[in-house]
Amino acid sequence: MNGTENTPGLEAFATRAAAARRAHAALEKAGGLISLTEIAERWGVGKQTVRNHYERREGFPEPVATHGRTDLWLTAEIEHWRATPRRRGRPPKSPAT
């Protein structure tokens, strides 16, 4: 063996590792991931309040990943949504058709 037999496998591994490093850097730049429970704790509200925002409020970010049964959001997207002014109260009802 001269060591070149594994080169394609090593090159593929190096490519995947570089992509993972770039993805990790982008995730860190976005503030990482945050769960519904962590959002509720950060905002000082109950988990159901956050769940209601997710289910009923227009523009609430979609989860970007899951870990087990836990949805995860980009922290930067959640903080941006929270900081964006919006009308208070219940969202308008959809017109009946």
BELVEN-V930841 format. One record per residue. N is the residue number from 0. OMEGA is omega in degrees with one decimal (none if undefined). Layout:
BEGIN
N;OMEGA, N;OMEGA
END
This chain:
BEGIN
0;178.7, 1;176.4, 2;-178.6, 3;-178.9, 4;-177.2, 5;-175.7, 6;178.8, 7;177.7, 8;178.7, 9;178.7, 10;178.3, 11;177.9, 12;179.6, 13;178.3, 14;178.5, 15;179.6, 16;178.6, 17;177.9, 18;178.3, 19;177.9, 20;178.5, 21;179.4, 22;178.8, 23;178.8, 24;178.7, 25;178.7, 26;177.6, 27;178.9, 28;179.6, 29;177.4, 30;178.6, 31;-179.6, 32;-177.9, 33;179.6, 34;177.3, 35;178.7, 36;179.8, 37;176.0, 38;-179.5, 39;179.1, 40;-178.5, 41;-178.2, 42;-178.7, 43;179.3, 44;177.0, 45;179.0, 46;-179.7, 47;177.3, 48;178.7, 49;178.7, 50;177.6, 51;177.2, 52;-178.4, 53;-175.2, 54;-169.3, 55;-174.4, 56;177.2, 57;175.4, 58;178.2, 59;-175.4, 60;174.4, 61;174.1, 62;179.9, 63;-178.5, 64;171.7, 65;174.4, 66;-171.1, 67;177.1, 68;-176.2, 69;173.8, 70;179.7, 71;179.2, 72;170.0, 73;-178.1, 74;-178.7, 75;179.2, 76;179.4, 77;-179.8, 78;177.5, 79;178.8, 80;-178.6, 81;-177.0, 82;-178.1, 83;179.1, 84;176.7, 85;178.8, 86;179.5, 87;178.7, 88;-179.0, 89;176.1, 90;-179.2, 91;177.9, 92;176.4, 93;178.6, 94;178.5, 95;179.1, 96;none
END
